[in-house]
Amino acid sequence: MAGRSIPWLNVAAVAAVAVAATLIVARNVHGHAGVRLLNVSYDPTRELYRDINAQFVAEQDKAGQPHVEIRQSHGGSSRQARLSIAGDLQPDVVTLGLPSDVEALRKRGLVAAGWAARLPNGSRPYTSTVVFVVRRGNPQAIHDWPDLIRPGIEVITPDPKSSGNGKLTALAAWGAVVTRGGSEEDARAYLKAFYEHAPFLVVAAREAGTAFAVEKLGDVHVAWENEALREVGESHDSLQIVYPPVSILAEPSVAWVDANVARHGTEAIARAYLQYLFSDAAQETIARDGYRPFNAGVLARHADTLPNLALFNVTAIARDWDDAQEKFFADNAIIDTVYRPKPR
């Protein structure tokens, strides 16, 4: 704290936390963990699951259940799925940005067929969308997708091959053309121009937000709605959100990882943890942290920060999320024809 010296032991503890920066741990105050879970999630959910984990652990403790230690891993959603498939991460549960990322685990035999039907609302405890974050006063007059490809505009967005935010941005941009009467050729041309206006493509959503809000790079950040709300809230009135007239309904999805929970003996607590996401208490936290809860009553109570929007479903541009993955993001699919990797 300000004005107080920090004992060397505390300095060491801070250093240890920094080394494990991707892990958020719900700890037992007595230091005796009963059950451990690893939740592999996408990049912007750090604050959400910090809050959810604390609530869930408290509920378990209050009910006299074995204490739960929840470890948290964050990164680009598609990259997190690939690491889980490779065994570099061994999640008990995944809470990923796209249904297709969970499907990738199902195709490798890690998650059971029919996983989406195991929890309410198709295993989607919340939805989201992608919006624009601009500098206060909107000096570049950015209001709609065509504004992003005007001369001189620099767009900050993550790489669509690694990031759920990046994928949704590409799908939203494509849909903004075809749902308003444009052809697929028009949409392809727009996407090519869009990526030409990106000075670089980072691997995950939070890194893109840092580049825009903290490093002050670019003119517009195309972001998850919850990330946009966080950035604006932390900006000291230097940023604002622009809701484009057309955007996509994002449907983050959750599942317990059958192969891993069987090996770890954690299926019961993994189920309970994900079921908790649909509880009234968790739905309130979800809304407070900038996600759109599936509970309509909770969503209505947060209409001041989560306004009603007309969002198009993925079926407006593909058969379903899995088809969208193949059509847009597979090797030699649409994205490979309109963009090139631009690491910083």
RAMOJO-V25132 format. One record per helix or strand of 2 or more residues. SS is the DSSP state (H for helix, E for strand). FROM is the first residue (numbers start at 0). LEN is the number of residues. If there is no record, write none. Layout:
BEGIN
SS_FROM_LEN + SS_FROM_LEN
END
This chain:
BEGIN
H_7_12 + E_34_8 + H_42_20 + E_67_8 + H_76_10 + E_92_4 + H_98_9 + H_114_4 + H_119_4 + E_125_3 + E_129_6 + H_144_5 + E_154_4 + H_163_15 + H_183_13 + E_200_2 + H_204_10 + E_219_5 + H_224_9 + E_238_4 + E_246_2 + E_252_4 + H_257_7 + H_266_10 + H_279_9 + E_291_2 + H_295_6 + E_310_2 + H_313_3 + H_320_9 + H_333_5
END
